[in-house]
């Protein structure tokens, strides 16, 4: 089970026109907003990646406006794990449970998750917070991550897994978010 003290959320490449081409993009964007707000309430750190922003454009406003206290890291590799800036920031957190979100499920999300798993990390993929241009590619990416040892989750499932109990101020704040 994931814990608040050992988890980190990773947002992968929710940028420009590519983001607008995602399967069920409105659901994806709403779920990403929700999980970002929840991770902030729970004080889970968020790492934020952008694939060649000079070519693909910046992270969509709906997401970037929630990240005012954070800066995206630029990447050129499909896997975040191939980028020294990511590795440095990730290792500095001293956590090994990664909640994966972003696009595209079958490319950057999959390759990042696969490499993190091979480095001994625990990986959960929030199905409502990832997508690809087609439903089939999203499903294939999720299936391959699962076959590789990753776990499949959802926004609500991860919130309740991290909180563990139905009491306290953080629980009340999360409840307001999801109702």
C-alpha positions in Angstrom: 0.0 0.0 0.0 1.1 3.5 -0.8 1.7 5.9 2.1 1.7 9.7 2.3 5.3 9.8 3.5 6.7 7.5 0.8 4.7 8.7 -2.3 5.4 11.1 -5.1 3.1 12.0 -7.9 4.5 12.4 -11.4 2.7 14.4 -14.2 4.0 13.5 -17.6 3.7 15.7 -20.7 0.1 17.1 -20.6 1.0 19.7 -23.2 -0.2 21.8 -26.1 -2.1 20.3 -29.0 -1.1 16.8 -28.1 -3.1 17.0 -24.9 -6.1 18.2 -26.9 -6.0 15.0 -29.0 -6.3 12.6 -26.0 -9.0 10.0 -25.7 -11.7 11.4 -23.3 -9.6 14.5 -22.8 -12.2 16.3 -20.7 -12.4 13.5 -18.2 -8.6 13.3 -18.2 -8.2 17.0 -17.5 -10.8 17.0 -14.7 -9.2 14.0 -13.0 -5.8 15.6 -13.2 -7.1 18.7 -11.6 -8.7 16.7 -8.8 -5.6 14.6 -8.1 -3.3 17.6 -8.0 -5.6 19.4 -5.5 -5.8 16.2 -3.4 -2.0 15.7 -3.4 -1.6 19.2 -2.2 -4.0 18.7 0.6 -2.1 15.5 1.6 1.3 17.1 1.1 2.5 14.5 -1.4 5.2 16.1 -3.6 4.5 16.4 -7.3 7.1 16.1 -10.1 6.1 17.8 -13.3 7.6 16.9 -16.7 7.3 18.5 -20.2 8.4 16.8 -23.4 10.4 19.3 -25.5 8.1 22.3 -24.6 9.6 24.4 -27.4 8.0 22.0 -29.9 5.0 20.6 -28.1 4.1 23.7 -26.2 3.6 24.2 -22.4 1.4 22.2 -20.1 -2.2 23.1 -20.6 -3.4 26.0 -18.5 -6.0 23.9 -16.7 -3.1 22.0 -15.1 -0.3 24.5 -15.0 -2.5 27.1 -13.1 -2.6 24.6 -10.2 1.2 24.2 -10.2 2.2 27.8 -9.3 4.6 26.6 -6.6 6.3 24.1 -9.0 8.4 24.2 -12.1 8.2 21.7 -15.0 11.4 19.8 -15.9 12.1 19.6 -19.6 12.7 16.2 -21.2 13.8 14.8 -24.5 13.6 11.1 -23.7 10.3 9.3 -23.7 11.1 7.9 -20.2 11.5 10.5 -17.5 14.2 8.2 -16.0 16.6 9.1 -18.9 16.7 12.7 -17.8 19.3 13.6 -15.2 17.2 16.6 -13.9 14.4 14.2 -13.1 16.6 11.6 -11.5 18.2 14.3 -9.3 14.9 15.7 -8.2 13.3 12.3 -7.7 16.2 10.9 -5.7 16.4 14.1 -3.5 12.8 13.3 -2.3 13.9 9.9 -0.9 10.7 8.2 -1.8 10.0 5.0 -3.8 6.3 4.9 -4.4 5.3 6.7 -7.6 1.8 7.6 -8.7 2.0 8.0 -12.5 -0.3 10.4 -14.4 -0.1 12.0 -17.8 0.2 11.2 -21.5 0.7 9.2 -23.6 -0.1 6.0 -21.6 1.6 3.7 -24.2 4.7 5.7 -24.7 6.1 8.1 -22.0 3.9 6.9 -19.1 4.7 3.3 -19.9 8.4 3.7 -20.5 8.8 5.8 -17.3 6.8 3.3 -15.2 8.7 0.3 -16.6 12.1 1.9 -15.8 11.0 2.9 -12.3 9.8 -0.6 -11.6 13.1 -2.0 -12.8 14.8 0.4 -10.4 12.9 -1.2 -7.5 10.2 1.4 -7.1 6.5 0.7 -6.6 4.4 2.2 -9.3 0.7 2.9 -9.4 -1.0 4.3 -12.5 -4.2 6.3 -12.1 -6.3 5.1 -15.0 -8.5 8.3 -14.9 -5.3 10.5 -15.0 -3.6 8.9 -18.1 -4.6 8.8 -21.7 -3.4 8.3 -25.3 -4.8 9.4 -28.6 -6.8 6.2 -28.9 -8.6 4.1 -26.4 -6.7 1.0 -27.6 -3.3 2.6 -27.0 -4.3 3.7 -23.5 -5.5 0.1 -22.7 -2.3 -1.4 -24.1 -0.1 0.9 -22.1 -2.0 0.1 -18.9 -1.9 -3.6 -19.6 1.9 -3.6 -20.2 2.5 -1.6 -17.0 0.4 -4.1 -15.1 2.2 -7.0 -16.7 5.5 -5.4 -15.7 4.5 -5.2 -12.0 2.8 -1.8 -11.9 -0.6 -1.4 -10.1 -3.7 0.1 -11.6 -5.6 2.6 -9.5 -7.9 5.6 -9.7 -8.1 9.1 -8.1 -10.5 8.1 -5.4 -8.8 4.8 -4.7 -5.4 6.5 -4.2 -6.9 9.2 -2.0 -8.4 6.7 0.4 -5.4 4.4 0.3 -3.2 7.3 1.3 -5.5 8.6 4.1 -6.2 5.2 5.6 -9.0 6.5 7.9 -12.1 8.6 7.8 -11.2 11.3 10.2 -9.2 14.5 10.4 -9.1 17.8 8.5 -7.4 16.3 5.5 -10.1 13.7 5.2 -12.8 16.4 5.3 -11.0 18.4 2.6 -10.6 15.4 0.3 -14.3 14.5 0.8 -15.3 18.0 -0.3 -13.1 17.6 -3.4 -14.7 14.4 -4.6 -18.4 15.1 -3.8 
